[in-house]
Structure formats: C-alpha cells, structure tokens
Amino acid sequence: MPSRPTLLRQAPPILGLLDIGTSKTACVILAASGRGEAEVLGVGQQPSRGLKAGVVIELDAAEQSVRAAVSEAERAAGRELGQVLLAVACGRLKSTTFSADARIGGRAVAHADVERLMTAGRSYVERDGRMLLHMNCLGYRLDGAAGIAEPRGLAGRVLSADLHAVAADAAPLRNLVHAAERAYLSVTGLLPAPYTSGLAVTTAQERRAGVIALDFGAGTTALSVFAEGHLIANEVIPSGGNHITFDVARNLQVPLAQAERIKTIYGHVSAAAADAEPTLPLRLETTPEAGLDRASRDQLADVIRHRVSGLMDQIAERLERLNVAETETAGVVITGGAGQLPGLREFAAEALHRPVRIGQPAAINGLPAAAATGALASVLGLAEVAFDWTIGVRRRERNFRAGGYLSSVGRWLQASF
C-alpha cells in the first residue's frame, strides 16, 4: 500500500482537502501530528447537488453541498477550516507531453534558466482558455544529451526539458472554486483528481515499474498513467457508475433510486455468477405503472456488462491514443465507488490484457477505517501531493486573493516548480 504522507516544514498546521464530485462532496481536515506526519482530525461526506459529470450546473446547490460536508468535518475535528486543496475532474481535463528549450550560451545552467523553461511550459499549456493544473519534468537534456536529472551547474549551449502537463478549461474550474469560496473557504491549490486518486491507491514501486490507475466515479472515469515514477498521462472519460444506474432503470423499467439499489445489492459483471442462478428474481419493489416486477440476475448482468464493455473500449482507445504500450505498465489498479462491482477486476483484466487489482487508499493516522475506501481516493490522494514534494508538485501557501483566482493559481504554480 502507498506510504503515509509526511508533512513539509512549510505546511500549515491545519489544512482541508476537498473533492466536489458528481455524487458526493468529501472534506478531510488534516493537521501535523507530533511525529511530523499527517493526522486526520475530521472527515465529512455529503451527497452532491448541483453537479453533472463533475461540472457545476447549479451554484447554490453546489455551495450547500460543500457547506454540509465541511461542517461535518469541522464538527468531527472540533476546528474551523479556512484553507483547502481542491481536486478537480471537470473542464475537459487532458494531459500533454512536450519539450521546452532555453539557450544557455556555453555557461553553467542556473536556477533562472530552469525557471525560464517552466515559464515557457506554462505559457504553452495555458492557451485558448486552458488552465494549468499540474506540470512535472520527465527529464532534462543538455545539448541533446538525455538522462540528466539535475542540470544546474552543468555547462552547455541549449537546455531542454521534457515536460508533462495537465490542463483544463478555466471556466468550469472557476465555478468549482466559486462554490468553495461561497462556503467561506480559501482555495490554496487545484489538482487533477485522476492524479490524486492514482497516488492514493498505487505504491511508489508500482509507479516506478509503470501502472495505470482507473477511478470509476459516479459521473466520470478518471485515468492516470505512471512510468519510471512520473505521471505521464491523465484523462477523464465522461461515463461512470451513474450511467450504469440509468441503463438498469431503463432496461428494468424502474425508478432511478431503485435502480441504484438494485445495482448496489445485486450488480455484477461476471458471466459465471449470472449463469449459476439464471432465474433468481430480484424482487423489485415497483409500482404497477413501472412495468416489470421481477427480473433475473442474468438480465441485470447483461445490462451492466454492456455498459462496462463500452467503457473498457473507451479506456483502451485512450491508452492507444496515448501510446501506452502493454510493456510500459506492469498492471492496472481500479478504485472509486463504482469500481467495487463484483467481477469488474476479472472483466477489466480480460478487456485490457493486463493484470488488475482493486486498490484502496493507505490508512492515515486518525482516519476512520470506514473512510479508507476507493470512494474517497481523490480527496485522500490530495494528502500525498500536499505533504510530499518528491511526488512532483510542491504546494506553498497561496490564497486566491483579489487579483482573481486565475492569477492566484498562476502564483501557486510558479511557486510549485
């Protein structure tokens, strides 16, 4: 399991982690323990309202969800929360890999030269209304010589950096931040939810060997790929557990609430499980106008498998487009609330031609055992990023001040790289 995050010296004594998802809003309050590690003081989780596929469509409703989750966490912690890191999966989030160059002129590389490269990288990514969420350096090259981990002090003519960046449309991010700010929270940083959930459920060894993390959420499925310890790809597919529920409701002719219950209790994607009891009724509690009052597990499994099969096709297509070969990743880790469907691990292994395991976040001191689930992977993974600078992003305290949140995030990113 992933190692427990360690606090940096500059980390604030109290920090909130916030994930405003399609089906739930989760908040975790952390503090520095006496041993210098992250300690959970309180956890809050409430149903989300006003969101669709991670996008805010009703600001007032989204604000109330944030307030409810934060209040629950504050009551458990006995502390008032002011600052939060926010995990985001909206805004057509995508990653890109590119190179940036800076002319050195034969002298030794200085810190300012590296900063010029990062500034150029940020400018390249933040075009056409896009906003940079994460950027990591995959490696440096000096006069074409690759494999340089630390170029400072080395002499050369041209310094190049191979960069990976994750960006999203600025407007949907602004709406998420606004929902948090209306709940009297200061957002100190935005991070890609696929990245944080991937960190939460994979180990450092897996990330070095190469691993794909899939977070099956309610409205989206997040994909992150790690290789040689680096994040090399992040994507969000606008399909998740809610779409399975919609299919069940439509095919079995039941209300959405009952379809969700049926999926949770009886749902699976294993053909063997369905064939074992092909005529077992679901005993649906339907109204006369709803249509069917009985169905088989086999019928339910067919509906679920059809949706999951389509989702696996999309995942395979994304991996192919990202040029992620089977040899580059040792396996797949599945997490998320919808990732708990029985039989999903075996189904995914066959569809993706890779070994698959179900991943759960590592326990953090003070975290209730019931909270260390895949459903909270995105918010718990924020602790890994916030408190471990070796992961690839360094968080420094930056508030979203009067200059506007876009400029504030720019200041935060500038301090991070």
C-alpha positions as CSV (number, residue, x, y, z in Angstrom):
1,M,0.0,0.0,0.0
2,P,1.1,3.6,-0.5
3,S,3.3,5.1,2.3
4,R,1.8,7.5,4.7
5,P,2.3,11.2,3.7
6,T,4.8,13.3,5.6
7,L,4.3,16.9,6.3
8,L,6.6,19.5,4.8
9,R,8.0,22.2,7.1
10,Q,6.1,25.0,5.3
11,A,2.8,23.2,5.5
12,P,0.1,25.0,7.5
13,P,-0.9,23.4,10.9
14,I,-4.5,22.8,9.6
15,L,-5.3,22.0,6.0
16,G,-8.5,20.9,4.3
17,L,-8.8,18.5,1.4
18,L,-11.9,18.9,-0.7
19,D,-13.4,16.9,-3.6
20,I,-16.6,18.1,-5.1
21,G,-17.8,15.1,-7.1
22,T,-20.8,14.3,-9.1
23,S,-22.5,12.1,-6.4
24,K,-20.7,13.2,-3.2
25,T,-18.7,16.0,-1.7
26,A,-16.0,15.0,0.6
27,C,-13.8,17.0,3.0
28,V,-10.9,15.9,5.1
29,I,-9.2,18.1,7.7
30,L,-5.5,17.4,8.4
31,A,-3.1,18.6,11.0
32,A,0.6,18.0,11.8
33,S,1.0,15.2,14.3
34,G,3.7,15.2,17.0
35,R,5.8,12.9,14.7
36,G,5.6,15.3,11.8
37,E,3.1,13.2,9.8
38,A,-0.3,13.9,8.5
39,E,-3.1,13.3,11.0
40,V,-6.8,13.3,10.1
41,L,-8.8,15.4,12.5
42,G,-12.2,15.1,10.8
43,V,-14.0,13.7,7.8
44,G,-17.2,14.9,6.2
45,Q,-19.1,13.4,3.3
46,Q,-22.4,14.5,1.9
47,P,-24.4,13.9,-1.3
48,S,-23.6,16.4,-4.0
49,R,-26.2,18.5,-5.6
50,G,-26.0,20.9,-8.5
51,L,-23.3,19.0,-10.4
52,K,-23.3,16.9,-13.6
53,A,-20.3,14.9,-14.6
54,G,-18.2,17.0,-12.2
55,V,-19.4,20.3,-13.7
56,V,-21.3,22.8,-11.6
57,I,-24.7,23.5,-13.1
58,E,-26.4,25.0,-10.0
59,L,-24.1,27.1,-7.9
60,D,-26.4,27.5,-4.9
61,A,-26.9,23.7,-4.6
62,A,-23.2,23.0,-5.0
63,E,-22.4,25.6,-2.3
64,Q,-24.8,23.9,0.1
65,S,-23.2,20.5,-0.5
66,V,-19.8,22.0,0.2
67,R,-21.1,23.7,3.4
68,A,-22.6,20.4,4.6
69,A,-19.5,18.3,4.0
70,V,-17.2,20.9,5.6
71,S,-19.5,21.4,8.6
72,E,-19.5,17.6,9.2
73,A,-15.7,17.5,9.0
74,E,-15.4,20.6,11.3
75,R,-17.7,19.1,13.9
76,A,-15.6,15.9,13.9
77,A,-12.3,17.9,14.1
78,G,-13.5,20.4,16.6
79,R,-11.7,23.0,14.5
80,E,-12.8,25.6,12.0
81,L,-11.4,25.2,8.4
82,G,-10.1,28.1,6.4
83,Q,-7.9,26.7,3.6
84,V,-8.4,23.8,1.3
85,L,-6.8,22.0,-1.6
86,L,-9.3,21.1,-4.3
87,A,-9.3,18.0,-6.5
88,V,-11.0,18.7,-9.9
89,A,-12.0,16.4,-12.8
90,C,-14.1,18.8,-14.9
91,G,-13.2,21.1,-17.8
92,R,-12.2,18.6,-20.4
93,L,-9.2,17.7,-18.4
94,K,-6.4,16.4,-20.5
95,S,-2.6,15.9,-20.4
96,T,0.1,16.6,-22.9
97,T,3.8,15.9,-23.2
98,F,6.1,18.4,-24.9
99,S,9.6,19.9,-24.8
100,A,10.8,23.4,-23.9
101,D,14.2,24.8,-24.8
102,A,16.3,27.6,-23.3
103,R,19.6,28.9,-24.8
104,I,22.5,28.9,-22.2
105,G,25.4,30.1,-24.4
106,G,28.0,27.7,-23.0
107,R,27.9,28.9,-19.4
108,A,26.7,26.8,-16.4
109,V,23.0,26.3,-16.0
110,A,21.5,28.5,-13.3
111,H,18.2,28.3,-11.4
112,A,16.9,31.2,-13.5
113,D,17.4,29.1,-16.7
114,V,15.3,26.3,-15.3
115,E,12.6,28.8,-14.3
116,R,12.6,30.1,-17.8
117,L,11.9,26.6,-19.1
118,M,9.0,26.2,-16.7
119,T,7.6,29.6,-17.5
120,A,7.7,28.8,-21.2
121,G,6.0,25.5,-20.5
122,R,3.2,27.2,-18.6
123,S,2.7,29.7,-21.4
124,Y,2.5,26.9,-23.9
125,V,-0.1,25.0,-22.0
126,E,-2.3,27.9,-20.9
127,R,-3.6,28.8,-24.4
128,D,-7.2,29.2,-25.6
129,G,-8.8,29.5,-22.2
130,R,-7.0,26.5,-20.7
131,M,-5.6,26.4,-17.2
132,L,-2.5,24.5,-16.0
133,L,-3.3,22.2,-13.0
134,H,-0.1,20.1,-12.8
135,M,3.3,20.0,-14.5
136,N,6.1,17.7,-14.0
137,C,9.5,17.3,-15.6
138,L,10.2,13.9,-17.1
139,G,13.9,14.7,-17.7
140,Y,16.4,17.3,-18.9
141,R,18.6,17.3,-22.0
142,L,21.8,19.4,-22.4
143,D,23.0,19.9,-26.0
144,G,20.9,16.9,-26.9
145,A,22.4,14.6,-24.2
146,A,19.5,12.9,-22.3
147,G,19.1,11.4,-18.9
148,I,20.0,14.5,-16.9
149,A,18.1,14.6,-13.6
150,E,19.7,17.9,-12.3
151,P,21.1,20.3,-14.9
152,R,22.1,23.2,-12.5
153,G,25.8,23.7,-12.5
154,L,26.4,21.9,-15.8
155,A,27.7,23.9,-18.8
156,G,26.1,23.8,-22.3
157,R,24.6,25.7,-25.1
158,V,20.9,24.6,-25.1
159,L,19.0,23.3,-22.1
160,S,15.8,21.3,-22.9
161,A,13.2,19.9,-20.6
162,D,10.7,17.1,-21.4
163,L,7.5,18.2,-19.6
164,H,4.2,16.6,-18.9
165,A,1.3,18.9,-18.1
166,V,-2.4,18.6,-17.1
167,A,-4.7,21.4,-18.1
168,A,-8.5,22.0,-18.2
169,D,-10.9,24.7,-19.3
170,A,-10.8,27.6,-17.0
171,A,-14.5,28.4,-16.7
172,P,-15.6,25.1,-15.1
173,L,-12.7,25.4,-12.6
174,R,-13.8,28.9,-11.7
175,N,-17.2,27.7,-10.9
176,L,-15.9,25.0,-8.6
177,V,-13.7,27.5,-6.8
178,H,-16.6,29.9,-6.5
179,A,-18.7,27.2,-4.8
180,A,-15.9,26.6,-2.3
181,E,-15.4,30.3,-1.7
182,R,-19.1,30.9,-1.1
183,A,-18.7,28.4,1.8
184,Y,-16.0,30.7,3.3
185,L,-13.1,28.6,2.2
186,S,-9.8,29.9,0.7
187,V,-8.6,27.6,-2.1
188,T,-4.8,27.3,-2.0
189,G,-4.4,25.0,-4.9
190,L,-6.2,23.0,-7.6
191,L,-5.0,19.5,-8.5
192,P,-6.2,16.9,-11.1
193,A,-8.5,14.3,-9.4
194,P,-7.2,11.5,-11.6
195,Y,-3.7,12.2,-10.4
196,T,-4.6,12.4,-6.7
197,S,-6.7,9.2,-6.8
198,G,-3.9,7.4,-8.6
199,L,-1.4,8.4,-6.0
200,A,-3.7,7.3,-3.2
201,V,-4.1,3.7,-4.5
202,T,-0.7,2.9,-6.1
203,T,2.7,2.3,-4.5
204,A,5.9,4.1,-5.3
205,Q,7.2,0.8,-6.6
206,E,4.2,0.4,-8.9
207,R,4.7,3.9,-10.2
208,R,8.4,3.2,-11.0
209,A,7.5,-0.1,-12.8
210,G,4.6,1.5,-14.6
211,V,1.0,1.4,-13.7
212,I,-2.5,2.5,-14.8
213,A,-4.9,3.8,-12.2
214,L,-8.6,3.8,-13.1
215,D,-11.0,5.7,-10.8
216,F,-14.6,4.7,-11.5
217,G,-16.7,7.5,-10.2
218,A,-20.4,8.3,-10.4
219,G,-20.3,10.7,-13.4
220,T,-16.8,10.1,-14.8
221,T,-14.0,7.6,-15.0
222,A,-10.5,9.0,-14.4
223,L,-7.4,7.5,-15.9
224,S,-3.8,8.2,-14.9
225,V,-0.7,6.5,-16.1
226,F,2.6,6.4,-14.3
227,A,6.0,5.3,-15.6
228,E,9.5,5.5,-14.1
229,G,8.0,7.3,-11.1
230,H,6.5,10.0,-13.2
231,L,2.9,10.9,-14.1
232,I,2.8,10.6,-17.9
233,A,-0.9,10.8,-18.7
234,N,-4.2,12.0,-17.2
235,E,-7.6,11.7,-18.8
236,V,-11.3,11.9,-17.8
237,I,-13.9,9.9,-19.6
238,P,-17.5,11.3,-19.1
239,S,-19.0,8.0,-18.1
240,G,-19.3,6.3,-14.7
241,G,-21.5,4.5,-12.2
242,N,-24.5,6.7,-12.8
243,H,-24.6,5.6,-16.4
244,I,-24.9,2.0,-15.3
245,T,-27.7,3.1,-13.0
246,F,-29.5,4.8,-15.9
247,D,-29.2,1.7,-18.0
248,V,-30.6,-0.5,-15.2
249,A,-33.5,1.9,-14.7
250,R,-34.3,2.0,-18.4
251,N,-34.0,-1.8,-19.1
252,L,-35.8,-3.0,-16.0
253,Q,-38.3,-0.1,-16.1
254,V,-37.8,1.0,-12.5
255,P,-37.2,4.5,-10.9
256,L,-33.6,5.6,-10.6
257,A,-33.5,5.3,-6.8
258,Q,-34.5,1.6,-7.1
259,A,-32.1,1.0,-10.0
260,E,-29.2,2.3,-7.8
261,R,-30.3,0.0,-5.0
262,I,-30.5,-3.0,-7.4
263,K,-27.1,-2.3,-8.9
264,T,-25.5,-1.9,-5.4
265,I,-27.0,-5.1,-3.9
266,Y,-27.2,-7.5,-6.9
267,G,-25.0,-5.9,-9.6
268,H,-22.0,-7.8,-11.1
269,V,-20.2,-8.2,-14.4
270,S,-19.2,-11.8,-14.0
271,A,-20.9,-14.1,-16.5
272,A,-20.2,-17.2,-14.3
273,A,-22.1,-15.6,-11.4
274,A,-25.1,-14.9,-13.6
275,D,-25.2,-18.4,-15.1
276,A,-25.1,-20.1,-11.7
277,E,-28.5,-18.7,-10.8
278,P,-30.1,-17.7,-14.1
279,T,-33.6,-17.4,-12.8
280,L,-33.1,-15.8,-9.4
281,P,-35.6,-13.0,-9.1
282,L,-34.6,-9.5,-8.0
283,R,-37.9,-9.0,-6.2
284,L,-38.2,-5.4,-7.4
285,E,-40.4,-3.2,-5.4
286,T,-42.0,-1.4,-8.3
287,T,-45.3,0.4,-8.7
288,P,-47.8,-1.0,-11.1
289,E,-47.0,1.6,-13.7
290,A,-43.3,0.9,-13.5
291,G,-43.6,-2.2,-15.6
292,L,-41.6,-5.3,-14.6
293,D,-41.9,-6.6,-11.1
294,R,-39.3,-9.4,-11.4
295,A,-36.1,-9.9,-13.3
296,S,-33.2,-12.3,-13.3
297,R,-29.6,-11.7,-12.2
298,D,-28.6,-12.7,-15.7
299,Q,-30.7,-9.9,-17.2
300,L,-29.2,-7.4,-14.8
301,A,-25.6,-8.6,-15.5
302,D,-26.2,-8.3,-19.3
303,V,-27.2,-4.6,-18.8
304,I,-24.2,-3.9,-16.6
305,R,-21.7,-5.8,-18.8
306,H,-22.9,-3.9,-21.9
307,R,-22.1,-0.5,-20.3
308,V,-18.8,-1.7,-18.7
309,S,-17.7,-3.2,-22.0
310,G,-18.3,0.1,-23.8
311,L,-16.3,1.9,-21.1
312,M,-13.4,-0.5,-21.4
313,D,-13.4,0.1,-25.1
314,Q,-13.0,3.8,-24.4
315,I,-10.2,3.2,-21.9
316,A,-8.4,1.0,-24.4
317,E,-8.8,3.6,-27.1
318,R,-7.4,6.4,-24.8
319,L,-4.4,4.2,-23.9
320,E,-3.7,3.5,-27.6
321,R,-4.0,7.2,-28.4
322,L,-1.6,8.0,-25.6
323,N,0.8,5.4,-27.0
324,V,0.8,3.5,-23.7
325,A,2.1,0.0,-24.7
326,E,1.4,-3.1,-22.7
327,T,5.1,-3.4,-21.9
328,E,5.2,0.1,-20.4
329,T,2.9,-0.7,-17.5
330,A,3.1,-3.6,-15.1
331,G,-0.6,-3.6,-14.3
332,V,-3.9,-1.7,-13.6
333,V,-5.3,-0.5,-10.2
334,I,-9.0,0.0,-10.1
335,T,-10.6,2.3,-7.4
336,G,-13.6,4.5,-6.9
337,G,-17.1,3.9,-5.7
338,A,-18.3,2.3,-9.0
339,G,-15.1,0.2,-9.0
340,Q,-16.4,-2.1,-6.4
341,L,-18.7,-4.0,-8.7
342,P,-18.2,-7.8,-8.3
343,G,-16.4,-9.3,-11.2
344,L,-15.0,-5.9,-12.5
345,R,-11.4,-6.9,-11.8
346,E,-11.6,-10.0,-13.9
347,F,-13.6,-8.3,-16.7
348,A,-11.1,-5.4,-16.9
349,A,-8.1,-7.8,-16.9
350,E,-9.5,-9.6,-20.0
351,A,-10.5,-6.4,-21.8
352,L,-7.3,-4.5,-21.2
353,H,-4.9,-7.5,-21.4
354,R,-3.1,-6.5,-18.2
355,P,-3.1,-7.8,-14.6
356,V,-5.6,-5.9,-12.5
357,R,-6.1,-5.3,-8.7
358,I,-8.6,-3.4,-6.7
359,G,-6.9,-0.6,-4.8
360,Q,-7.8,1.2,-1.6
361,P,-6.1,4.3,-0.1
362,A,-3.5,3.9,2.5
363,A,-4.6,4.5,6.1
364,I,-3.6,7.9,7.5
365,N,-3.2,8.4,11.3
366,G,-6.7,9.3,12.6
367,L,-8.6,8.2,9.5
368,P,-11.6,6.1,10.4
369,A,-11.3,2.6,8.8
370,A,-14.7,3.1,7.1
371,A,-13.3,6.2,5.3
372,A,-10.3,4.4,3.8
373,T,-12.3,3.3,0.7
374,G,-11.9,3.8,-3.0
375,A,-14.8,6.2,-3.0
376,L,-12.6,8.7,-1.2
377,A,-9.4,8.1,-3.2
378,S,-9.4,11.5,-4.9
379,V,-9.6,13.5,-1.7
380,L,-7.2,11.3,0.3
381,G,-4.7,11.4,-2.5
382,L,-4.5,15.2,-2.0
383,A,-2.6,14.5,1.2
384,E,0.1,12.7,-0.8
385,V,0.6,15.8,-3.1
386,A,0.2,18.4,-0.4
387,F,2.7,16.9,2.0
388,D,5.3,15.1,-0.2
389,W,7.3,17.4,-2.5
390,T,9.1,14.3,-4.0
391,I,5.8,13.3,-5.7
392,G,6.2,16.1,-8.3
393,V,4.3,19.1,-7.1
394,R,5.2,21.3,-4.3
395,R,2.4,23.2,-2.6
396,R,3.2,26.5,-1.0
397,E,0.6,28.6,0.8
398,R,-1.1,30.9,-1.7
399,N,-4.6,32.3,-1.2
400,F,-6.9,33.2,-4.1
401,R,-6.6,37.0,-3.5
402,A,-8.3,40.0,-5.0
403,G,-6.3,39.6,-8.3
404,G,-8.6,36.9,-9.3
405,Y,-8.3,33.1,-8.9
406,L,-6.6,32.6,-12.3
407,S,-3.7,34.8,-11.3
408,S,-3.6,33.3,-7.9
409,V,-3.3,29.8,-9.3
410,G,-0.5,31.1,-11.5
411,R,1.3,32.4,-8.5
412,W,0.8,29.0,-6.8
413,L,2.1,27.1,-9.8
414,Q,5.1,29.4,-10.1
415,A,6.0,28.6,-6.5
416,S,5.5,24.9,-7.1
417,F,8.0,24.2,-9.8
